[in-house]
């Protein structure tokens, strides 16, 4: 079961996780702390079937008002078997001194 735990401080990508068993169920948890919370947050889940040479967006999650207020979101992506995957903080608007902790677990 590939596992990722990484913290970002701005828009960008996590490291990619590679597993040639092609897991197809992915759970992503994002926790944001900041001096001033963001007003808009978008997280992309990206995958690749050519060993991470090229990535495409397989799912996107926009934080709703409750998730922004709490700073926590968990979402699931299923039936997307990939050899490599990563998480991208695509949009982070209005935050001051953000820390974005990202956890991801994959299963077959």
C-alpha positions as CSV (number, residue, x, y, z in Angstrom):
1,X,0.0,0.0,0.0
2,X,1.8,3.2,-1.1
3,X,1.7,5.9,1.4
4,X,2.6,9.6,1.3
5,X,3.0,12.2,4.0
6,X,4.3,15.6,3.0
7,X,3.9,19.2,4.0
8,X,3.8,22.1,1.5
9,X,3.8,25.8,2.2
10,X,2.5,27.0,-1.2
11,X,0.9,25.9,-4.4
12,X,2.8,23.0,-5.8
13,X,3.2,19.2,-6.1
14,X,4.0,16.5,-3.6
15,X,6.6,13.9,-4.5
16,X,5.1,11.1,-6.6
17,X,4.4,7.7,-5.2
18,X,5.1,4.7,-7.5
19,X,3.7,1.2,-7.3
20,X,3.5,-1.1,-10.2
21,X,0.7,-3.1,-8.7
22,X,-1.5,-0.2,-10.0
23,X,-3.6,0.6,-6.9
24,X,-7.0,1.9,-7.8
25,X,-8.4,3.3,-4.5
26,X,-6.9,6.4,-3.1
27,X,-7.7,8.4,0.0
28,X,-6.3,11.9,0.4
29,X,-6.4,14.0,3.6
30,X,-5.4,17.6,3.6
31,X,-4.9,19.7,6.8
32,X,-4.3,23.4,6.4
33,X,-3.0,25.7,9.2
34,X,-2.3,29.3,8.6
35,X,-2.2,32.7,10.4
36,X,-5.1,33.7,8.2
37,X,-7.1,30.8,6.7
38,X,-7.5,30.6,2.9
39,X,-10.7,31.6,1.1
40,X,-10.2,29.2,-1.8
41,X,-8.4,25.8,-1.8
42,X,-8.3,23.3,-4.7
43,X,-6.5,20.0,-4.5
44,X,-5.8,17.8,-7.6
45,X,-5.1,14.1,-7.5
46,X,-2.9,13.2,-10.5
47,X,-1.9,9.9,-11.9
48,X,0.4,8.3,-14.5
49,X,0.5,4.9,-16.2
50,X,3.9,5.4,-17.8
51,X,5.9,5.3,-14.6
52,X,5.6,9.0,-13.7
53,X,6.9,10.4,-17.0
54,X,3.6,12.2,-17.6
55,X,0.8,13.1,-15.1
56,X,-2.9,13.9,-15.7
57,X,-5.5,15.2,-13.3
58,X,-7.8,12.3,-12.3
59,X,-9.8,14.1,-9.7
60,X,-10.1,17.6,-8.2
61,X,-11.4,18.7,-4.8
62,X,-12.5,22.2,-3.9
63,X,-12.7,22.9,-0.2
64,X,-16.2,23.9,0.8
65,X,-16.9,26.5,3.6
66,X,-16.9,23.9,6.4
67,X,-13.6,22.4,5.2
68,X,-12.0,25.8,5.0
69,X,-13.2,26.8,8.5
70,X,-11.9,23.5,10.0
71,X,-8.8,23.3,7.8
72,X,-9.4,19.6,7.0
73,X,-10.7,17.7,4.0
74,X,-10.7,14.0,3.2
75,X,-11.7,12.7,-0.2
76,X,-11.5,9.4,-2.1
77,X,-10.7,8.6,-5.7
78,X,-11.7,5.1,-6.8
79,X,-11.3,3.0,-10.0
80,X,-8.3,4.9,-11.1
81,X,-5.5,2.3,-11.4
82,X,-2.1,4.1,-11.9
83,X,1.5,3.2,-11.6
84,X,2.4,6.6,-10.1
85,X,0.4,9.3,-8.4
86,X,0.8,12.6,-6.7
87,X,-1.2,15.4,-5.0
88,X,-1.1,19.0,-6.2
89,X,-2.2,22.0,-4.3
90,X,-3.6,23.8,-7.3
91,X,-5.2,26.9,-5.7
92,X,-4.5,28.5,-2.4
93,X,-6.0,32.0,-2.2
94,X,-6.0,34.4,0.8
95,X,-3.8,32.4,3.2
96,X,-1.1,33.9,5.3
97,X,1.9,31.6,6.4
98,X,0.1,28.4,5.3
99,X,1.2,24.9,6.1
100,X,-0.5,22.2,4.0
101,X,-0.1,18.7,5.4
102,X,-1.0,16.0,2.9
103,X,-1.5,12.3,3.6
104,X,-2.4,9.7,0.9
105,X,-3.0,6.0,1.1
106,X,-3.6,3.7,-1.8
107,X,-5.0,0.2,-2.0
108,X,-5.7,-2.3,-4.7
